[in-house]
Amino acid sequence: MNAFVLNGLIVVPVGFAALTLLAGRRSERAGVWFGALGGLAGLAWSVWAVVLSTTALDGTYVDHPWVEALGIRWHLGLDGISAPLVLMSTVVFACSLTSMFGFVRALWAAFDRLVPWRRALILGFAEQGANVLLPAGGAGGPALGALVMKRAGVPGDLAAQRHAVLFLATSAVSFVALAVAGLAVAIGVLAGDAPLVGSLVPAVVAIIIMVLAVVAARAKVPREPQGATFTHTIWRAWTFVHDGLRTTLFVLRRGDRLLIAGAVTYYAFDVAALGAAFQAFGGGAPRVAEFVLAYTIGHAGALLPTPGGVGGTEGGLIGMMVVYGAPVDVATAAVLAYRVFQLGLPAILGALSMLRIRALLADESRRERVAAAFEEAREAGRL
């Protein structure tokens, strides 16, 4: 590999990042296009580097003057890092970013596209950043989102209810994937060595949970109790869950393609990011169906109340990957590499989005337009 290709691995992404920032100041659409083009260019450059290098990038080193008057030189070298790892960083980044956009699409659809796309984009990134930065077991993002949506003009009850729809719709994809993958391995449709306890049991549990959710959504809410504060609190919590389940079922039965596509993209590309990380370290991941089982069950560790589920998620994913047949060393390396992007991207983009939220909420006219749009939709019976 020559110095030109090596330099390009650094210069191309940084250059397109600068162009994206500059273009985005003048036109939001231009910023999006430059960002997409930069991602494709970085991926293509990484593929080129892999094609040119059949072995590790040992000995590739660049050293030449940069600002000679100040004695500053350009030093760049890759020592002991294999070409697949360079490609992995690009592929995992692209998959993680696409997964984040899938969440934003689902968020926008959950609010019936009545919130302007730009606000939905900033809020979606901010929510995912809050999930990483706040030690709330994944509840920080929806809590922040409901608060911001209310201040942006969305009626308070809808702000909370539609965030419940977003959470339940994205969770439903995980349960469906768990059921399909587990049944496929158990009956032999897809290859896998997992025993029934590792294939059929998770599938049955997922199916039972989905059936109970549908039954609960169709059940009648009991009358509001009188007297005890504790009983009333339980009733309010059940009413909130029931309304969320019923609204989610209504939205899904209506066939909102954007919500379904966003939820599926959010899940599928996150799975792909972890798969790319395994490939970068030489493979060794479980077979496809078992990989989906391990990924979905392992992410239960994210429920631990730590920032970004740190500790619980890594332990859950590594443990489940090993249970389903991955070597311990490869699983550990792949999961940790994947988590760098899964935590890093939402943290960075989420922090930047949080800085923009105050400016967006300061516009009173936009808030009134959003409130009027929701009021009109309610009167028309669309909500």
Buried (B, 14 or more C-beta within 10 A) or exposed (E): BEBEBBBBBEEBBEBBBEBBEEBBEEEEEBBBBBBBEBBEBBBEBBBBBBEEBEEBBEEBEBEEEEEEEEEEEEEBEBEEBBBBBBBBBBBBBBBBBBBBBBBBBBBBBBBBBBBBEEBBBBBBBBBBBBBBBBEBBBBBBBBBBBBBBBBBBBBEEBBBBBBBBBBBBBBBBBBBBBBBBBBBBBEEEBEBEBEEEBBBBBBBBBBEBBEEBEEBBEEEEEEEEEEEEEEEEEBEEBEBBBBBBBBBBEBBEEEBEBBBBBBBBBBBBBBBBBBBBBBBBEEBBBBBBBBBBBBBBBBBBBBBEBBBBBEBBBBBBBBBBBBBBBBEEBBBBBBEBBBBBBBBBBBEBBBEBBEBBEEBBEEEEBBEBBBEBBEEBEEEEEB
